[in-house]
Amino acid sequence: MESALKNFGTIFDIKKYALHDGPGIRTTIFFKGCPLICTWCHNPESQLITPEKVLKPSYRIISPLNKVETIGYTVSVSEMINEINKDRLFYEESGGGVTFSGGEPLLQIDFLEALSEYCWSQDIDTTLDTCGYTEWTDIIRVKDKITRIYYDLKLMDDLEHIKYTGVSNKLILENLMMLDAKKNQVIIRFPVIPTITDTAKNIDLILNFMANLKHIKAIHLLPYHKTGLSKYKRLRRDNILKTLEPPTEQEIEILAQKFQDVGFSVKIGG
């Protein structure tokens, strides 16, 4: 039974023809389940690893007997490989590939390893989008079968990290330093959340931390947005940041310049 379970995973979406999850045209697979509960999360439906019932969007009239839908479903490795193969031509023509996102793909390490091994064997470009909160032994299982890793760096103060994500950042920072030492292709992704991550103290701490990395020299700035607010209503959850306004373009440009001034390659957005 255990070996059979390794052939399945739980996802909540597959995005075809994605243009912002790595180079070229991509197929983005959204794994369900995440060890973090970030207060700014724009995919709250990804947090629980099991399928869950949510209210349907209210933009149309619906039957009283059909007011809910299920988010998340179980798929086999072979089913996902079939989906990947449908888009092979787009990868080849655009320099694209497959992105494993979520949620947290490393939370389903057996499923992730099977898919990354297949893509590697077929010379399909892969991107892993991770929060980094996992055992190093899990990262070892996939790191050399992944083309690049998008690695979240949120808050440097551990107590602040616990407050806003629910977990300590110690394991995340340790894994990042290990990946840097192993010379894996890693790009930092920094969510710019006004009053939380986008503070002078946190920015300075991140700049100081990244200055000690020998091989990781690229960062993506991800401005906070409100597109996920309606999802909290559908999930019947409160969103404590519902009145928070996104950063302005000028504020993002100023932040980008700070990283560029110390030698980092900066991209705004995913």
Residue pairs with C-beta under 8 A, 6 or more apart in sequence:
5 110
6 110
6 111
6 114
7 76
7 77
7 78
7 114
8 74
8 75
8 76
8 77
8 111
9 31
9 74
9 75
9 77
9 80
9 108
9 110
9 111
9 112
10 31
10 32
10 33
10 49
10 50
10 51
10 72
10 73
10 74
10 75
10 108
11 29
11 30
11 31
11 32
11 72
11 73
11 75
11 80
12 30
12 31
12 32
12 45
12 46
12 71
12 72
12 73
12 103
13 30
14 27
14 28
14 29
14 30
14 83
15 21
15 27
15 28
15 30
16 27
16 87
17 25
17 26
17 87
17 90
18 25
18 26
18 27
18 28
18 99
19 25
19 26
20 269
20 270
21 28
21 99
21 101
21 127
21 129
21 270
22 96
22 97
22 99
22 125
22 127
22 148
22 150
23 95
23 96
23 97
23 125
24 90
24 91
24 94
24 95
24 96
24 97
24 125
25 87
25 90
25 91
25 93
25 94
25 96
26 91
26 96
26 97
26 98
26 99
26 127
27 83
27 84
27 87
27 97
27 98
27 99
28 98
28 99
28 101
29 80
29 83
29 98
29 99
29 100
29 101
29 105
29 115
30 43
30 46
30 101
30 102
30 103
31 46
31 100
31 101
31 102
31 103
31 104
31 105
31 107
31 108
31 111
31 112
32 45
32 46
32 48
32 49
32 50
32 51
32 71
32 72
32 102
32 103
33 46
33 47
33 48
33 49
33 50
33 102
33 103
33 104
33 107
33 108
34 41
34 46
34 47
34 102
34 103
34 104
34 107
34 131
35 104
35 107
35 131
35 133
35 134
35 167
36 104
36 131
36 133
36 165
36 166
36 167
37 47
37 165
37 166
38 154
38 164
38 165
38 166
38 191
39 164
39 165
39 196
39 240
39 241
40 164
40 191
40 193
40 196
40 224
40 241
40 244
41 47
41 228
42 225
42 227
42 228
42 231
43 102
43 103
43 228
43 231
44 228
44 231
44 232
44 235
44 237
45 52
45 54
45 71
45 72
45 231
45 234
45 235
46 102
46 103
47 103
48 72
49 103
49 107
49 108
50 72
51 70
51 71
51 72
51 73
51 74
52 70
52 71
52 72
52 235
53 68
53 69
53 70
53 71
54 68
54 69
54 70
54 71
54 231
54 234
54 235
55 67
55 68
55 233
55 234
55 235
55 236
56 62
56 66
56 67
56 68
56 69
56 234
57 230
57 234
77 111
77 114
77 115
77 118
80 115
81 115
81 118
84 98
84 115
84 118
84 119
84 124
88 124
90 96
91 97
91 98
91 124
91 125
95 125
96 125
97 119
97 124
97 125
97 126
97 127
97 147
98 115
98 119
98 124
98 125
98 126
98 127
99 126
99 127
99 128
99 129
100 112
100 115
100 116
100 126
100 127
100 128
100 129
101 129
102 129
104 130
104 131
104 133
104 134
105 112
105 128
105 129
105 130
106 112
106 128
106 130
106 134
106 138
106 139
106 142
107 134
109 134
109 138
109 141
109 142
112 128
112 142
113 141
113 142
113 145
116 126
116 128
116 142
116 145
116 146
117 145
118 124
119 125
119 126
119 145
120 126
120 145
120 146
125 147
126 145
126 146
126 147
126 148
127 146
127 147
127 148
127 149
127 150
128 142
128 146
128 148
128 149
128 150
129 150
129 152
129 189
130 149
130 150
130 151
130 152
131 152
131 172
132 151
132 152
132 171
132 172
132 175
132 176
133 167
133 171
133 172
134 171
134 175
135 171
136 174
136 175
136 178
139 175
139 178
139 179
143 149
143 179
143 182
143 184
144 184
146 184
147 185
148 185
148 186
148 187
149 179
149 184
149 185
149 186
149 187
150 186
150 187
150 189
150 220
150 270
151 176
151 179
151 186
151 187
151 188
151 189
152 172
152 188
152 189
152 190
152 191
153 172
153 176
153 188
153 189
153 190
153 206
153 209
153 210
154 161
154 164
154 165
154 169
154 190
154 191
154 197
155 161
155 164
155 165
155 169
155 196
155 197
155 202
156 169
156 202
156 205
156 206
156 209
157 201
157 202
157 205
158 168
158 169
158 170
160 196
160 202
161 167
161 168
161 169
161 172
162 168
164 196
173 209
176 186
176 213
176 216
177 213
179 186
179 216
180 186
180 213
180 214
180 215
180 216
181 214
183 215
186 215
186 216
187 216
187 218
187 219
187 220
188 210
188 216
188 218
188 219
188 220
189 219
189 220
189 222
189 270
190 197
190 206
190 219
190 220
190 221
190 222
191 197
191 222
191 224
192 198
192 221
192 222
192 223
192 224
192 247
192 252
192 255
193 224
193 241
193 244
194 224
194 244
194 245
194 246
194 247
194 251
195 244
198 247
198 251
198 255
203 255
203 258
207 258
207 259
207 262
210 216
210 219
210 264
211 262
217 263
217 264
217 265
218 264
218 265
218 266
218 267
219 259
219 264
219 265
219 266
219 267
220 266
220 267
220 268
220 269
220 270
221 252
221 255
221 256
221 259
221 266
221 267
221 268
221 269
222 269
222 270
223 246
223 247
223 252
223 268
223 269
224 241
224 244
224 246
224 247
225 246
226 246
229 239
229 242
232 238
232 239
232 242
247 255
252 268
253 268
256 266
256 268
259 266
260 266
